[in-house]
Amino acid sequence: MPAFYTNAMGEADSWYRQGNEMMMREKSEEAIVAYDRATELDPNHVSAWNNKGIALFRLKRYQDAINCYDKALALNPNHANAWYNKAKALRGLGQTILEKANEDRVSAAKVINESLAVFNSAEECYSKAESLSSQKP
């Protein structure tokens, strides 16, 4: 492995750890910046993608969080925590859509159907997470 590659990986891990520190301090925006840097240096850093999703979820940026979980799952389809986190984000998104439907009753039926589809996706993710969690390596 070339030295520059090893150095970039080490730097990515350093940014990842900094993101985790920011998360523990409940500084989600700062954590996102650190996770962004980690994934720029190592686009295959599954944990950085997953944790960036958690930070975005905490900010109620559900679709952005889902996008991060999807990247983590593309890299590791057996990442039970990413499936679980995606399910939670889908439920948050579904709830947001329902609230929108409640505010705009004219298009409520369409929006409620959209929300139900998102909730169904969340249930599928929870099932996948449970299945992966119960498997012993």
C-alpha positions as a Python dict, from the first residue, in 0.01 Angstrom:
ca = {
    (1, 'M'): (0, 0, 0),
    (2, 'P'): (153, 337, -99),
    (3, 'A'): (249, 570, 185),
    (4, 'F'): (18, 850, 69),
    (5, 'Y'): (-276, 610, 80),
    (6, 'T'): (-190, 494, 431),
    (7, 'N'): (-152, 857, 542),
    (8, 'A'): (-492, 951, 394),
    (9, 'M'): (-654, 657, 572),
    (10, 'G'): (-499, 766, 902),
    (11, 'E'): (-615, 1121, 844),
    (12, 'A'): (-965, 997, 763),
    (13, 'D'): (-973, 803, 1091),
    (14, 'S'): (-853, 1114, 1275),
    (15, 'W'): (-1137, 1320, 1127),
    (16, 'Y'): (-1380, 1037, 1207),
    (17, 'R'): (-1270, 1039, 1572),
    (18, 'Q'): (-1306, 1418, 1579),
    (19, 'G'): (-1660, 1379, 1446),
    (20, 'N'): (-1736, 1130, 1721),
    (21, 'E'): (-1603, 1373, 1980),
    (22, 'M'): (-1828, 1647, 1842),
    (23, 'M'): (-2125, 1410, 1856),
    (24, 'M'): (-2056, 1334, 2223),
    (25, 'R'): (-2057, 1710, 2284),
    (26, 'E'): (-2389, 1732, 2096),
    (27, 'K'): (-2234, 1951, 1825),
    (28, 'S'): (-2393, 1788, 1524),
    (29, 'E'): (-2302, 2057, 1269),
    (30, 'E'): (-1933, 2036, 1365),
    (31, 'A'): (-1952, 1657, 1356),
    (32, 'I'): (-2090, 1668, 1001),
    (33, 'V'): (-1794, 1881, 891),
    (34, 'A'): (-1553, 1627, 1041),
    (35, 'Y'): (-1734, 1329, 887),
    (36, 'D'): (-1739, 1507, 550),
    (37, 'R'): (-1361, 1543, 570),
    (38, 'A'): (-1324, 1177, 668),
    (39, 'T'): (-1533, 1061, 371),
    (40, 'E'): (-1348, 1295, 134),
    (41, 'L'): (-1022, 1130, 237),
    (42, 'D'): (-1170, 780, 244),
    (43, 'P'): (-1496, 749, 49),
    (44, 'N'): (-1525, 388, 175),
    (45, 'H'): (-1529, 483, 545),
    (46, 'V'): (-1856, 307, 633),
    (47, 'S'): (-1863, 426, 995),
    (48, 'A'): (-1812, 788, 894),
    (49, 'W'): (-2107, 765, 654),
    (50, 'N'): (-2323, 601, 920),
    (51, 'N'): (-2229, 852, 1190),
    (52, 'K'): (-2278, 1148, 956),
    (53, 'G'): (-2628, 1010, 905),
    (54, 'I'): (-2680, 1008, 1281),
    (55, 'A'): (-2568, 1372, 1306),
    (56, 'L'): (-2805, 1470, 1025),
    (57, 'F'): (-3087, 1274, 1190),
    (58, 'R'): (-3032, 1470, 1512),
    (59, 'L'): (-3083, 1788, 1308),
    (60, 'K'): (-3404, 1640, 1163),
    (61, 'R'): (-3248, 1639, 816),
    (62, 'Y'): (-3399, 1299, 750),
    (63, 'Q'): (-3352, 1271, 374),
    (64, 'D'): (-2986, 1371, 401),
    (65, 'A'): (-2944, 1113, 679),
    (66, 'I'): (-3106, 845, 462),
    (67, 'N'): (-2865, 931, 180),
    (68, 'C'): (-2571, 873, 417),
    (69, 'Y'): (-2710, 542, 540),
    (70, 'D'): (-2759, 437, 177),
    (71, 'K'): (-2390, 511, 110),
    (72, 'A'): (-2289, 309, 417),
    (73, 'L'): (-2514, 22, 307),
    (74, 'A'): (-2380, 30, -48),
    (75, 'L'): (-2036, -27, 104),
    (76, 'N'): (-2154, -285, 356),
    (77, 'P'): (-2505, -426, 300),
    (78, 'N'): (-2476, -624, 625),
    (79, 'H'): (-2427, -318, 848),
    (80, 'A'): (-2714, -376, 1093),
    (81, 'N'): (-2677, -36, 1261),
    (82, 'A'): (-2703, 146, 929),
    (83, 'W'): (-3024, -45, 851),
    (84, 'Y'): (-3163, 41, 1194),
    (85, 'N'): (-3062, 406, 1160),
    (86, 'K'): (-3212, 426, 812),
    (87, 'A'): (-3537, 287, 949),
    (88, 'K'): (-3545, 555, 1219),
    (89, 'A'): (-3476, 826, 960),
    (90, 'L'): (-3749, 692, 732),
    (91, 'R'): (-3992, 704, 1025),
    (92, 'G'): (-3886, 1063, 1098),
    (93, 'L'): (-3936, 1152, 733),
    (94, 'G'): (-4274, 979, 731),
    (95, 'Q'): (-4382, 1172, 1039),
    (96, 'T'): (-4271, 1498, 877),
    (97, 'I'): (-4476, 1413, 569),
    (98, 'L'): (-4782, 1337, 784),
    (99, 'E'): (-4745, 1669, 962),
    (100, 'K'): (-4731, 1840, 622),
    (101, 'A'): (-5048, 1656, 520),
    (102, 'N'): (-5221, 1775, 835),
    (103, 'E'): (-5129, 2135, 751),
    (104, 'D'): (-5241, 2108, 388),
    (105, 'R'): (-5562, 1908, 391),
    (106, 'V'): (-5627, 1970, 20),
    (107, 'S'): (-5349, 1734, -84),
    (108, 'A'): (-5363, 1525, 234),
    (109, 'A'): (-5463, 1196, 72),
    (110, 'K'): (-5169, 1203, -168),
    (111, 'V'): (-4926, 1301, 106),
    (112, 'I'): (-5061, 1038, 346),
    (113, 'N'): (-5008, 768, 81),
    (114, 'E'): (-4652, 893, 35),
    (115, 'S'): (-4601, 877, 410),
    (116, 'L'): (-4735, 521, 431),
    (117, 'A'): (-4488, 411, 164),
    (118, 'V'): (-4203, 563, 365),
    (119, 'F'): (-4323, 388, 683),
    (120, 'N'): (-4333, 57, 492),
    (121, 'S'): (-3973, 115, 385),
    (122, 'A'): (-3881, 181, 747),
    (123, 'E'): (-4035, -150, 855),
    (124, 'E'): (-3835, -333, 588),
    (125, 'C'): (-3515, -171, 717),
    (126, 'Y'): (-3596, -264, 1078),
    (127, 'S'): (-3654, -624, 968),
    (128, 'K'): (-3322, -631, 783),
    (129, 'A'): (-3142, -485, 1086),
    (130, 'E'): (-3301, -740, 1320),
    (131, 'S'): (-3212, -1025, 1086),
    (132, 'L'): (-2849, -911, 1060),
    (133, 'S'): (-2822, -846, 1434),
    (134, 'S'): (-2940, -1196, 1518),
    (135, 'Q'): (-2680, -1360, 1294),
    (136, 'K'): (-2369, -1475, 1471),
    (137, 'P'): (-2042, -1415, 1277),
}
